[in-house]
Amino acid sequence: MTYLPAADRYAGTAFRRCGASGLVLPPLSLGLWQNFGGNDVFETGRAIVRRAFDRGITHFDLANNYGPPYGSAEANFGRMMALDLHPHRDELIISSKAGYDMWPGPYGDGGSRKYLLASLDASLKRLGLDYVDVFYHHRMDLQTPLAETTGALAHAVRQGKALYVGLSSYSPERTQEAAAMLRDLGAPCVLHQPRYSMLDRTIEAELLGTLDDLGIGCAVFSPLAQGLLTDKYLGDVPADARMGRSRSLPSERLTPELKARLVRLNAVAQASGRSLAQMALTWTLRDRRVTTALVGARTVAQLDHLLDHAASGELDAGACAEIDVLLAG
Ligand code: NDP
C-alpha cells in the first residue's frame, strides 16, 4: 500500500539551525549504524523509518560501512526510499560517510581522494540517489595530506553528488585546519559529528567552542551511550540488548561502578518525571551548540519513547547540577 506520511508531521518539531548555515535539523535524527543491516528484519527497519518521518525526523544518517554486512544499511535505506520516501526526497537530509575500512586493499580505507570519491559513488548506487545531502569524512587520517581529503570532499560538492560537507571525530585543531581549507575551496564544512553523552563529555572542553566559532553545526552520535543510558542496564541485561549482540558494546563496559552511577542517574530522571533515556536526550540537547542528537532505535516503540522526551520540556537547574555531581564523582 502506498505510504502516506502523517499530514501533521512537522507540528511537533522545533528545528535547530546548523551552525551559521542555511540548514536546519530536527532535535533528534535517526542513525542507521545498527538495526538496519542485511541481518536485520527489513520491515522492522522500514516501520521505524516511516515512524521517524511521520514524527518530524527529516535527517537520516548513514555510512558506507553500516550493516552488517558493510553497505547493507545503505542498500536497505535505498529500498525504503524507493518504496516509501522517494516522493519526499526534498524534505529529507540524508548523510553518508567514508573513512573506515570498506573494501580490501589500500584504496578502501582512510582519507585519500581515490577512496572517498569511489566510495561516494558506491553509496549513491546503493541508496539509489543522485546526491546525498551531507558527505562526511568519517575519521581523521593523519597519513593523508589534509588538502587531499578536503579537496576530494569539495570535489564531491562541485560534482553535485553532495550538497554539504561534514567531518566526523576530527580533533578541534584538525577541524580548524580542514574548515579553513574547505572555505577556500568554496565548500564550507557545515556539520561535525562527534560522540557526546552524559558518559562522554569530551567535546565540552574545546570542540563545541571551536565549532561555534567556526559556524559549524554539531550532530552528536550515541547520545544514549549505545543504550547504556536507558533502563535496560539497571537490572539483568535483556537478551535482545545491544550488549551481547554487538561487538561495539562489550559487556566489560558495564562495570559495577558504571551500573551504580546509572542507578543514581535514573533516580534523578524519575524525580524529574522522565525515563533515564529521555533525560539523557534532554540533557544532550540543553546546549544550543548541539544541533541534533543522532539516536539509534531497534523498534518503533523505542523511537516513540525517545521522541516523547520533548514533552517534559527543559531540565531544571537543580537536576543539571545533580547530574554534574554524579558524573564528576
Ligand atoms: P544511541 O546512543 O542512541 O543508542 C541506540 C540504542 O539504544 C538502540 O539501538 C537501542 O539498543 C537503545 N535504545 C534506544 N531507544 C531505547 C529505548 N527507548 N529504550 C531502551 N533502549 C533504547 O545511538 P547509537 O550508538 O545507535 O548511534 C546513533 C547513530 O550515531 C548511529 O546510527 C550513526 O548514525 C551515528 N554514529 C556515528 C559514528 C561516527 O563515527 N560518526 C559512530 C557511532 C554512531 P538495544 O538494541 O540495546 O535496544
Boltz pocket constraint, residues with backbone or C-beta under 6 A from the ligand:
constraints:
  - pocket:
      binder: B
      contacts: [[A, 30], [A, 31], [A, 32], [A, 33], [A, 34], [A, 35], [A, 61], [A, 62], [A, 138], [A, 168], [A, 169], [A, 193], [A, 220], [A, 221], [A, 222], [A, 223], [A, 224], [A, 225], [A, 226], [A, 227], [A, 228], [A, 230], [A, 231], [A, 232], [A, 240], [A, 241], [A, 242], [A, 243], [A, 277], [A, 294], [A, 295], [A, 296], [A, 297], [A, 298], [A, 301], [A, 302], [A, 303], [A, 305], [A, 306]]
      max_distance: 6.0
